[in-house]
Structure formats: C-alpha cells, structure tokens
Amino acid sequence: MSNLKKVVTIAGSDTSGGAGIQADLKTFQERGVYGMNIITVLVTMDPKDWSHKVFPVDMNTIKEQANTVFNAIGVDAVKTGMLPTVEIINYAGELIKDLKNTPIVIDPVMVCKGVKEALFPENTIAMRKALLPNATLTTPNLFEAAQLADVEPITNLDDLKEAAKKIYDFGVKNVVIKGGKSFSKNSAIDVLYDGSNFDVIETEKIDTPYTHGAGCSFAACMTAELAKGATVKEALETTKTLITEALRQSFKLGEFVGPLNHKAFALK
Ligand code: PXL
C-alpha cells in the first residue's frame, strides 16, 4: 500500500476545467496527495456570454459516491466546494460529523466570479449550522465572509477581523479570509484567525484578469498540506507562495476565461 494521503473533494464540476473539482484534483496531484471526488453539481457555460447553468446531482447519486469514497476507501482529509442545495449541504454535514482527527476544509462557495445570480440565504444558514461546527478551517473570500458573518461589505482590516471572529463563533477552528486583489492596493492580504491570534499574510499582488479557479485551488492546496501534517499556519504560508506563482503563470483559455496554472503548485 502506498502511503499517499487520500483526500476527497465534495464539490461541483466546472466544465471549463479551471475551478471546482477539476481545480481540486489538479492541485491535489501537484501537491502529492491522492485525490477523489463526490460531485454535487455540474456547471456549464454559454459560449455566447459565459452565463452559467447549474445541474445539481440527485441525492441518491451523491450518496452512492460517498459510499464508494468513505466505505470502500477512506480519507485522510476532506474539502467541500460548491454545494448547491440545503439538502446537499446538510448531507455533507452528516459525512464530516464523525470524522475525528481528519482535517476538514470548507470553501463556502456562494457564486462563481463574474456571475451575479440571486443568492441563496438559506444555503448560508445551512453552512453555518451543518458544516462550520465540525470543520478545521473555512476559507471565505470577502464577499462570502460578509455573508457568513452577516455583516456589511468588508472594506478594511478591522471589518475583516470582526467578520473572522463572527465566523469563528459558529464553531470552526480556523478562519482564513482571502482579501483577494481589490482589498489592498499593492498586495494580496489574507488573514488567519484561530480563536486567539490573527496572522496577517501579505504577498505580492499579481495583476492579471486570469484568476479563474483561484479560490478553489487555494482551499485545495490548504487541504493537501493539512493532509500531509502541516499546521494551518504552515499550510497557509505554502499556499500563499504557490497561489501567487500559479497566478503569475495564469493564461487566457478562451474568450471569457483564463485559469491560474495548476502546474505551479508542484513548486515547493
Ligand atoms: O470558482 C467557484 C466555482 C466553484 N465550483 C464550480 C464552479 C465555480 C466557478 O465557475 O464552476 C463547480
């Protein structure tokens, strides 16, 4: 038996290949862990305007996938991504609830970049209740953090820290809020809160429109590092370095989309 760590992503399929489970599996591969998947939804994009359609997978098929992964194989770490309905969020909650000493990373995906669809507040409520209390880490961007914490849009570091505390209070052990490219003028700032300390990690800002998949890949890299035994802080330092490099090497894939380059995750 190989001693490769086994990691599962419970997430959506991005047909264009840069985000979702495709991003997760590519990142897992580059970080040297064995990736598996439970697909919750399929996302397609219109060639005319890149508008998205989402096709949730039926519960029975999701349960069959979970049966394969958890009962035939077993896992060393779990990541969740796009979970399209309250029923699927609650089911993911059931799957993670009894996993002891297993890193569990919740990427609270609410909407794809550039898509302004109606939000589902009931999904946010379900994530707070069913996922956060049993999670090692959650990795919201600024928008997701404001929704999860139920605060006004986050515009400065004090707001961000307040949101991190509120999210922590839902029971998750660590919160990383990703500042992204618009939060600070010259750098990309992420903040880790573990219930007592804030770590502010700042890296060079890469000026590129090709950022598709950055959020998913960030959380996937964190999951892989935690599976291999890193602390959350060590995992964050590795992930920040590698995501910066993956963005530096990002590229235009089609008229509407450019992903980061997952090859960069192999670097370190
Ligand atoms: O980047 C968010 C995201 C997550 N998961 C899936 C997606 C997207 C955005 O396109 O398609 C499946």
Residues whose N, C-alpha, C, O or C-beta is under 5 A from the ligand:
A	BS01	PXL	G12 S13 D14 A19 G20 V43 M82 V109 V111 C112 K113 G213
